[in-house]
Amino acid sequence: VASSGERTHNSRTHNADTRSARTESAHAERGYADERARVLRTPRAHSRAREKRAYGRLGKAERLPSLSFIGNGRGDYVLSIVAILLSLLGLLFIYSASCYSAKVQTGDAFHYVKTQAVALLIGVFSSVLLSNVKSSTLKKVSPLLYLVGLALLGMVFLPVLGVESYGAKRWLNLGFFTIQPSEYAKFFMVMAIARFASEADMKKFVNVLFVLFSGGAVCVLIMLEPNMSITMCVVAVVFAMLFASGARIKHLALLIVPVVLGAVALILVEPYRMQRLLAFLDPWQSPLEEGYQLIQSYYALGSGGLFGVGLFQSRQKYLFLPFAESDFILSIVGEETGIFGIAAIMILFFVFAKRGLKIAREASNRYSCYLALGITAVTSIQAMLNMAVVCGAIPPTGLPLPFMSAGGSSLVAYLCAVGVLQSIARNSAPYLQPTSFAKP
């Protein structure tokens, strides 16, 4: 008969053996899961050589540092290449469009290029950092960022901080530099709406109204600057996100009517907006006033023809076309490179939109999906509106072309948005079926 001490010793030995067996089983299961994930991430090879190359690329990607902005096998490197290419083309055409005016105004032909280059470096660095931030972290801070965006929009009306230019207060003076809060506020709004839509039942009208009021608060502050073009972009993005998040069509139809009536009221309230609308319908009625800018844009596009007059050979940049380096930079692109140059820019934006939608479709959760959709919508809608303005399809508005127009705030904001898209892409499952999102 075993003594009590021997029984205690045997019991401890048995428990230790049991824990060891459980640990080995857990490690085995985890190893199986890791190996299964590795296999699922690996493209199917149709030959021995392709199989070796596929596994070689996978191993190389796993050993690279996690700087997905430049592509490490898990981020969307095509998206990054398109964003950088558009930014570099922007630097090129900003110099071409502003070299004469910058020389006259500041004495430095590279004034706008230097500012844009600094913004490009800051934007790339910020994008790399954001590409390594998990979407769950962004989801937690999205309400706070939304409030920060509203606060920044309100601060432009303060006498000390607000900077007025051409009758509009759209910038904040932070000492060494100025920023345009509306460029950041629209992305903060997208983050907040994505969080709410991922947790709420968007088929309920009350939830649709909440999203509409959230976007409406941003629109009101932007309209007070005033900046109707960004407001139009924000409204379009809000409706796009409502549609994507599953809102009922009849609810959206009910909301479109008051939105259209509100837009008409805003046009009638300010006389200059009505003048711009009339000039858009027939710019030659006021060729030296409201219709001047659109006519000069027509001249630039008409001079370019199919192949353009040649790089740096624009004539409209010699103080004929106002804001040639910012809102109407696409006119200079068309004048110097022709229709084919504009078509190339449009293709790049199309590729950007396609990759953004792909990231949204393969996102691992609702929030990431809606966030990627919102960012893609902001970029695509603003690009389309700018192109429509340049060719006279809609009335002229002060709306920059993403990545290309001169403006540090806009460039940094869009490059940061690319970093967020890369963060979502890194945590997606491109070789698995798209997530069904059965639960919020």
Beta strands, then each sheet from edge to edge (+ up, - down):
strand 1: 162-165
strand 2: 168-173
strand 3: 178-179
sheet 1: 1+ 2- 3+
end
